[in-house]
Amino acid sequence: MLKTALLILTLGPDGATHMALSEADSLADCVAKAESVGAILTGAGYDIQAMRCGQTDLALTPYQHGRDADDMQWRYRVVVKGASLEDGFTARPVAPGVCRANGDENVFCAVSAQGPATD
Protein backbone atom coordinates (compact mmCIF):
# COMPACT_ATOMS: atom_id res chain seq x y z
CA MET A 1 0.00 0.00 0.00
CA LEU A 2 1.39 3.39 -0.96
CA LYS A 3 1.77 6.07 1.65
CA THR A 4 3.07 9.63 1.60
CA ALA A 5 6.47 10.02 3.23
CA LEU A 6 9.24 12.54 3.77
CA LEU A 7 12.71 11.32 2.81
CA ILE A 8 15.69 13.11 4.34
CA LEU A 9 19.28 12.43 3.30
CA THR A 10 22.06 14.03 5.36
CA LEU A 11 25.81 13.74 5.28
CA GLY A 12 26.91 11.95 8.44
CA PRO A 13 30.09 12.73 10.36
CA ASP A 14 31.56 9.51 8.95
CA GLY A 15 31.08 10.78 5.37
CA ALA A 16 28.23 8.36 4.68
CA THR A 17 24.80 9.45 3.49
CA HIS A 18 22.28 8.92 6.30
CA MET A 19 18.62 8.30 5.45
CA ALA A 20 15.51 9.00 7.50
CA LEU A 21 11.95 8.30 6.35
CA SER A 22 8.85 9.68 8.06
CA GLU A 23 5.22 9.18 7.09
CA ALA A 24 2.98 12.18 6.42
CA ASP A 25 -0.78 12.54 6.19
CA SER A 26 -0.71 14.21 2.76
CA LEU A 27 1.62 15.91 0.31
CA ALA A 28 0.83 19.27 1.93
CA ASP A 29 1.61 17.84 5.38
CA CYS A 30 4.86 16.39 4.04
CA VAL A 31 5.95 19.72 2.55
CA ALA A 32 5.20 21.50 5.83
CA LYS A 33 7.21 18.89 7.76
CA ALA A 34 10.09 19.18 5.29
CA GLU A 35 10.25 22.94 5.65
CA SER A 36 10.20 22.73 9.45
CA VAL A 37 12.67 19.84 9.76
CA GLY A 38 14.92 21.35 7.10
CA ALA A 39 15.21 24.60 9.07
CA ILE A 40 15.98 22.70 12.28
CA LEU A 41 18.62 20.49 10.64
CA THR A 42 20.29 23.37 8.83
CA GLY A 43 20.30 25.43 12.03
CA ALA A 44 21.94 22.52 13.86
CA GLY A 45 24.70 22.36 11.24
CA TYR A 46 23.60 19.27 9.32
CA ASP A 47 24.48 18.99 5.63
CA ILE A 48 21.22 18.07 3.89
CA GLN A 49 21.99 16.24 0.67
CA ALA A 50 18.37 15.87 -0.44
CA MET A 51 14.79 16.02 0.84
CA ARG A 52 11.77 14.78 -1.08
CA CYS A 53 8.10 14.07 -0.46
CA GLY A 54 6.51 11.23 -2.33
CA GLN A 55 4.53 8.04 -2.41
CA THR A 56 6.27 4.85 -1.32
CA ASP A 57 5.46 1.27 -0.42
CA LEU A 58 8.63 1.03 1.71
CA ALA A 59 7.61 0.26 5.31
CA LEU A 60 10.32 1.03 7.86
CA THR A 61 10.52 1.12 11.64
CA PRO A 62 9.74 4.58 13.06
CA TYR A 63 12.48 7.21 13.15
CA GLN A 64 14.05 7.70 16.59
CA HIS A 65 16.34 10.52 17.70
CA GLY A 66 19.68 9.83 19.30
CA ARG A 67 20.80 6.84 17.27
CA ASP A 68 24.56 6.31 16.95
CA ALA A 69 26.82 4.94 14.23
CA ASP A 70 26.37 1.34 15.43
CA ASP A 71 22.62 1.62 14.75
CA MET A 72 23.23 2.49 11.10
CA GLN A 73 23.02 -1.09 9.89
CA TRP A 74 20.41 -0.89 7.12
CA ARG A 75 21.41 0.07 3.58
CA TYR A 76 19.27 1.62 0.86
CA ARG A 77 19.66 2.74 -2.73
CA VAL A 78 17.77 6.01 -3.07
CA VAL A 79 16.86 7.86 -6.24
CA VAL A 80 15.52 11.39 -5.86
CA LYS A 81 13.40 12.68 -8.70
CA GLY A 82 13.57 16.18 -10.14
CA ALA A 83 14.81 19.17 -8.19
CA SER A 84 11.67 20.11 -6.27
CA LEU A 85 10.63 18.87 -2.84
CA GLU A 86 7.39 17.46 -4.31
CA ASP A 87 9.08 15.48 -7.12
CA GLY A 88 9.29 12.21 -5.16
CA PHE A 89 11.81 9.45 -4.67
CA THR A 90 12.35 5.71 -4.71
CA ALA A 91 14.20 3.83 -1.99
CA ARG A 92 14.98 0.13 -1.89
CA PRO A 93 16.92 -2.01 0.60
CA VAL A 94 20.24 -3.37 -0.64
CA ALA A 95 22.88 -5.68 0.78
CA PRO A 96 26.08 -4.13 2.16
CA GLY A 97 28.55 -3.29 -0.61
CA VAL A 98 26.00 -3.70 -3.40
CA CYS A 99 24.77 -0.14 -3.95
CA ARG A 100 26.38 1.90 -6.72
CA ALA A 101 25.58 5.53 -7.52
CA ASN A 102 27.77 5.52 -10.67
CA GLY A 103 28.33 9.29 -10.47
CA ASP A 104 24.62 10.12 -10.81
CA GLU A 105 23.86 13.12 -8.56
CA ASN A 106 20.28 11.87 -8.06
CA VAL A 107 21.33 8.42 -6.79
CA PHE A 108 22.48 7.86 -3.21
CA CYS A 109 23.76 4.84 -1.32
CA ALA A 110 22.48 5.51 2.18
CA VAL A 111 22.63 3.95 5.63
CA SER A 112 19.87 4.15 8.20
CA ALA A 113 18.93 3.05 11.68
CA GLN A 114 15.43 2.42 10.30
CA GLY A 115 15.00 -1.18 9.22
CA PRO A 116 12.16 -2.98 7.52
CA ALA A 117 8.95 -2.90 9.57
CA THR A 118 7.83 -6.30 10.81
CA ASP A 119 4.10 -5.46 11.01
URDAQUI-V652735 format. One record per pair of residues at least 6 apart in sequence whose ideal C-beta (glycine too) atoms are under 6 Angstrom apart, sorted by the first residue. I is the first residue (numbers start at 1). J is the second residue. Records with the same first field share a line. If there is no record, write none. Layout:
I: J  J
This chain:
2: 55  57
3: 23
4: 24  27  30
5: 21  23  56
6: 22  24  30  33  34  53
7: 21  52  89
8: 20  51
9: 17  19  49  50  108  110
10: 18  46  48
11: 47  49
12: 18
16: 111
17: 49  108  110
19: 76  110  112
20: 63
21: 60
22: 63
24: 30  33
27: 53
30: 53
31: 53  85
34: 51  85
38: 51
41: 48
50: 80
52: 80  88  89
53: 85  86
54: 88  89
58: 91
59: 117
60: 114  117
61: 114  115  117
67: 113
71: 113
72: 111  113
74: 112  115
75: 94  96  111
76: 91  93  110
77: 92  94  99
78: 91  108  110
79: 90  106  107
80: 89  106
81: 87  88
99: 109
101: 107  109
